[in-house]
């Protein structure tokens, strides 16, 4: 799974589940949640944005994406509401961000170059 690769952990440290979340004025919704249990994963804002970006590429129809670490740190991107948040409960640090665009696939640039040459 690409998420484990991005986080720098083994596949066995990533688990997907369904959880009910509150989406503000949109109400409650059941969503896919991706949890990382490897304690060596540095689940900071940058890592959260990278993971959410990859998820938005893999799950293009999803309007809400959520990832969290077993330490309690959580991040989500709500595309309907245009908000993203990373929160670490141990330090009470948080960061707001725009939901990230889908991650480009490694071969997208090569295809774009071939199409430009062919034109």
C-alpha positions as CSV (number, residue, x, y, z in Angstrom):
1,X,0.0,0.0,0.0
2,X,1.4,3.4,-1.0
3,X,0.4,4.9,2.4
4,X,2.8,2.7,4.3
5,X,5.5,3.6,1.8
6,X,4.9,7.3,2.3
7,X,4.9,6.9,6.1
8,X,8.0,4.8,6.0
9,X,6.6,1.9,7.8
10,X,5.6,-1.7,7.0
11,X,2.2,-2.6,5.5
12,X,1.2,-4.3,8.7
13,X,1.3,-1.0,10.6
14,X,-1.6,0.5,8.5
15,X,-5.1,-0.5,9.2
16,X,-8.4,0.7,7.6
17,X,-11.7,0.9,9.5
18,X,-15.0,2.7,9.4
19,X,-15.8,5.3,12.0
20,X,-18.7,7.8,12.5
21,X,-17.4,11.4,12.5
22,X,-19.1,14.7,12.9
23,X,-18.8,16.9,9.9
24,X,-20.1,20.1,11.4
25,X,-23.2,21.5,9.7
26,X,-23.2,18.4,7.3
27,X,-24.0,16.1,10.3
28,X,-22.5,12.8,11.1
29,X,-21.2,10.4,8.5
30,X,-19.5,7.0,8.4
31,X,-16.1,7.3,6.8
32,X,-13.0,5.3,6.1
33,X,-10.2,5.9,8.6
34,X,-6.6,4.9,8.1
35,X,-4.6,4.3,11.3
36,X,-0.8,4.0,11.6
37,X,0.5,2.0,14.6
38,X,4.2,2.2,14.0
39,X,5.6,4.4,16.8
40,X,8.5,5.5,14.6
41,X,6.2,7.3,12.1
42,X,6.7,11.0,12.4
43,X,3.0,12.0,12.0
44,X,3.5,15.7,11.6
45,X,1.5,18.2,9.5
46,X,3.7,17.5,6.4
47,X,3.2,13.7,6.7
48,X,-0.5,14.1,7.2
49,X,-0.9,16.3,4.1
50,X,1.1,13.8,2.1
51,X,-1.0,10.9,3.2
52,X,-4.3,12.8,2.6
53,X,-3.1,13.8,-0.8
54,X,-2.3,10.1,-1.7
55,X,-5.7,9.1,-0.3
56,X,-7.5,11.7,-2.5
57,X,-5.8,10.3,-5.5
58,X,-6.7,6.7,-4.7
59,X,-10.2,7.5,-3.5
60,X,-11.3,10.3,-5.8
61,X,-15.0,10.1,-4.9
62,X,-14.3,10.5,-1.1
63,X,-15.4,13.8,0.2
64,X,-13.9,13.2,3.7
65,X,-10.6,11.6,4.4
66,X,-9.1,10.8,7.9
67,X,-5.8,9.4,9.1
68,X,-4.5,9.0,12.6
69,X,-1.7,7.6,14.6
70,X,-2.1,5.4,17.6
71,X,-0.5,8.2,19.6
72,X,-3.8,10.0,19.2
73,X,-2.6,12.5,16.5
74,X,-5.3,12.9,13.9
75,X,-5.7,14.7,10.5
76,X,-8.6,15.0,8.2
77,X,-9.6,16.7,4.9
78,X,-13.2,17.6,4.4
79,X,-13.5,18.4,0.7
80,X,-17.2,19.4,0.9
81,X,-16.5,22.0,3.6
82,X,-13.0,23.0,2.2
83,X,-11.2,22.4,5.5
84,X,-8.3,20.3,6.7
85,X,-6.9,19.9,10.2
86,X,-4.0,18.2,12.0
87,X,-4.2,17.9,15.7
88,X,-1.8,16.4,18.3
89,X,-3.6,15.9,21.6
90,X,-0.4,15.3,23.6
91,X,0.9,18.9,22.9
92,X,-2.5,20.4,21.9
93,X,-0.8,21.7,18.7
94,X,-3.0,22.0,15.7
95,X,-2.7,23.2,12.1
96,X,-5.4,24.2,9.7
97,X,-4.9,23.7,5.9
98,X,-6.8,23.5,2.7
99,X,-7.6,19.9,1.7
100,X,-4.7,18.7,-0.5
101,X,-4.9,18.1,-4.2
102,X,-4.5,14.5,-5.3
103,X,-0.9,13.3,-5.4
104,X,0.5,13.1,-8.9
105,X,1.4,9.6,-10.0
106,X,5.1,9.2,-10.8
107,X,4.4,8.5,-14.4
108,X,2.1,11.5,-14.9
109,X,5.0,13.8,-15.8
110,X,6.4,11.3,-18.3
111,X,3.0,11.0,-20.0
112,X,2.6,14.8,-20.1
113,X,6.0,15.0,-21.8
114,X,5.2,12.3,-24.3
115,X,1.9,14.1,-25.2
116,X,3.7,17.4,-25.6
117,X,6.2,15.8,-28.0
118,X,3.4,14.1,-30.0
119,X,1.4,17.3,-30.4
